[in-house]
Amino acid sequence: RGYEMLINKKISSVLGFFFAACLSVILMSCPDNYPVNKIYYVAPDGNDSYSGSQKRPWATFEKAAASAVPGATIYVRGGTYTQRLIITSSGTKEEPITFAACPGEVPIIDGTGIEIPNIWGGLIESGDNSHIIISGFTIQNSGSFGIHVYRGNSITIDHNTISNSIRFG
């Protein structure tokens, strides 16, 4: 009987070691700080070939918008961006898509030198989308609207500051 217990303990130890070794191999093969729970980051010093994680953020809103799926949160790091954010996907009631300033940081979208293709566009634009949250941006110097939303529903726009835009609506 004591011999059986010793064998069972040895088997348990071997299985435990095997499980730990397999888990280590799996974790080491994952990209550095792979985004968890659909949380992504954009930063002025990012690169669109990165994973979009906090340590390896993307550079463009275009990459972030193309990667946004229901439930995704895209945090934008502080700094000045001279690009438009065109939202191309919808969230759901249970899982909205959020574009937000990184907590404690202020991303500035500056439209100086950006041509907006038509008079109804904006530096942040969402058309035919639903369940979107846009929060915490400073938007300035737009040749049209700062934020323009059309044919959308359940769009939350909060804690944004818009200045020096030609159109307001």
C-alpha positions, 0 to 999 in steps of 0.5 A: 500500500505504501508503495502504491502511494509513492508511485502515485506521488511520483506520477503526480510530480512528473505530470505536474512538471510536464504541465508546467513545462508545456505551459512555459513553452506556450507562454514563451511563444506568445508575442510580447504583451499580447493584448488581452480582452481586446485592449489595444493601444496607439501611440505617437512612437508606435508601429503598425507592425506591432501587436497593439499591446501597451508595450508595442502600440500601433502608430495609426488610427487606421490600424486601430479602426481596422482591428476594432471588433465588438468589445474592443477598447483602443486606448490612445496615448498622449501626444499630438496626432496629425491623422483622422480617426475614421471608425469603420466597425460597430460594436454591440449593446453588450460590447461597444467599441471604445476609442479613449484617451489612455487614463491620465493622458491627453491625445491631441488630434490636430487637423493642421494640414489635414485635408478633409475630403468633403465639407461634412467630414471630421477629424473623428468620423463615424458613419453607419456605425452603432455602439461606439464610445469616443472619450477624452480627446482634444481635437483642434484645427479642423477644416470641417467638424471636429467629430462628425457622426452620421446615420449612427445609433448608440454613439457616446461622445464624452469628455472631448474638447474641440477648438478651432473647427470650422463647423459645429453640429 
